[in-house]
Amino acid sequence: MEMVIDLDASNIASFKKGIRGEVVMPSDANYNTSRKVYNGMIDKHPGMIVKCVDVADVMRAVNFGRENNLLIAVRGGGHNGGGLGSCDDGMVIDLSGIKYIRINTADNTVRVGGGNVWGEVDHATHAFGLAIPAGIISSTGVGGLTLGGGVGYLSRKFGLTIDNLLEADMVLADGSFVTVNKEHHKDLFWAIRGGGGNFGIVTSFKFQAHPLKTVIGGPTLWPIEQTEEIMEWFDGFIHNAPDDLNGFIATLVIPGAPFPEELHNKHFCGIVWCFTGDPNKFDELFKPVLSKEPVFQHVGEMPYPAVQTLFDGYFPAGLQWYWRADFFNALGPEIRAGHKKYGAEIPTPLSQMHLYPISGAAARVGPKATAWAYRDAKYAGVMVGVDPDPKNAAKITNWCKDYFNAVHPYASGGAYSNFMMNEGSERVKASYKHNYERLVEIKRKYDSKNLFSVNQNIKP
C-alpha cells in the first residue's frame, strides 16, 4: 500500500485546491495536535488528515483515497475506544467540521451533522423540551455512537439511538452521495443501524426526538463487599421496572470531589439512575432501592443535559484507555463473584465496569429489524482501565484483561461494538450473530474492495 507522503507533490497540491476545509500533512505545525484522538493510548501517524467542512470535501477525499490506494480512516466525534478514527500512513477523513443541528418543531425531528458531539445536540434540543436517546457522556460523537447502536440513559424508555434514526446522508466508496431511509436504499439503512462505519461515511443524521425536559437521576453507592447481593437484587428489579426508570450498575472507585471525603479512593458497587416519568410517582418507585440502604445517594431532579454531563469532568480527552466488553444474558453467581473480585481490585480511580440493561423499549425491537443483533441480551457490559499516566498503561490493561477473562466464560458471545477495541474478525462475527451474513452481502454490494476497513470490519 502506498503511503500518502510518497505521492507526487503536484497530485497533493491539486487535491488540496479542491478541499474547502484543511489538509494537514506531517510537516505542518498543527499535525501533532490534529492526529491526536480521545484515547491517549492510541498513537497513530496518518500520512494526511483531511478536515472536511461539507459533503463535497468528503466526496473529494473518498475519491482521492480510492484512486491512490490509500488506507482510509474516518473520524467523527473521535471517542472510539480502539482508536479506529485514525490510521498509520493513510488518510484520515475528519468530519468534526461538519456540524449543524436543525430542529423541526412540526414533527420533533432533528437533523445533525456527522461531526457533532452529543452535548451540542442536547444543548440545542433541550431548549425545545426535546431529547434524543444517546449514551452517558456528552463528549461522545454522534456518528460513532449511532452507527454502533447507541445504548444509554434513555434506552429503556425510547430504545437505542438507532431506533430513533429516521434517515442518513452518506458518501459511498465510489464517491457517490445517497440518502438512506425506510423507502430509499433500505438495505443500507438497515446496515448502518448497528453495522458501524463499514458501508460509507455518514455526513448527516435525521432523528426522532421525544418530549423530555427534566429527569430524576444520580448515583447510589454500596460497599464493594455487597456487589453480589446488589447485583442479584438489581437483576430482578430493573427488568420488571416501568420503562421510565433506567439505571446502569457499576464497580468503581470514587475519585474525589464533588463526592464527600469519606468516600474518596474507596471501592464501591454503584447504580446510576435516570427516571423520565411523573416526578410524583418517583418516591414510591424508588422505595425498593432505598430499602437496600445505600451508603451514599445523590438522586434528584435535573435537566436532561445535566445527567448526560455528570461524568464529563472526569474523562477529558487524552487519558489512557483500555476497553473490554461482553453481552450477558443473566447475572448468575459466577458473574457476580467475578465483579466483586475484580471490582475490589480496580487499579486506578478512573477505571470501572458498567452493565447497561437491554430491556424495555430497546428489547422490544426485533433481533433482525436492525443490524444490532443482541436485543435478547439482558446487559451490555464494559470494563475500562483508565488513567492519565502512560506509565500505568500496562497496569490498567492487565486488570481489564483479567476482569474480562474472569466473566467472559459466562457471557453470550459477542460485544457491543462501540465498547470494543481492535479485536479481530471472529469477535466482529460474534457481535453480529445471525445478522452477519446479511451485513457481508450489503458490504459486498456497496464497498466490495473494503475501502472502509478501519472499523469493526465486516469483510466483503
Secondary structure, DSSP 8 states (H G I E B T S, - for coil): ---GGGS-HHHHHHHHHT-SSEEE-TTSTTHHHHH--S-TT-----SEEEE--SHHHHHHHHHHHHHTT--EEEESS---TT-TT--SSSEEEE-TT---EEEETTTTEEEEETT-BHHHHHHHHHTTTEE----S-TTSBHHHHHHH---STTHHHH--GGGGEEEEEEE-TTS-EEEESSSSSHHHHHHHTTSGGGS-EEEEEEEE-EE--EEEEEEEEEEGGGHHHHHHHHHHHHTTS-TTEEEEEEEEE--STTS-GGGTT-EEEEEEEEE-S-GGGHHHHHHHHHTT--SEE--EEEEHHHHHTTTGGG--TT-EEEEEEEEES---HHHHHHHHHHHTT--STT-EEEEEE--GGGGGS-TTTSS---TT-SEEEEEEEEES-GGGHHHHHHHHHHHHHHHGGGS-S---GGG--S--HHHHHHHHGGGHHHHHHHHHHH-TT-S--SSS----
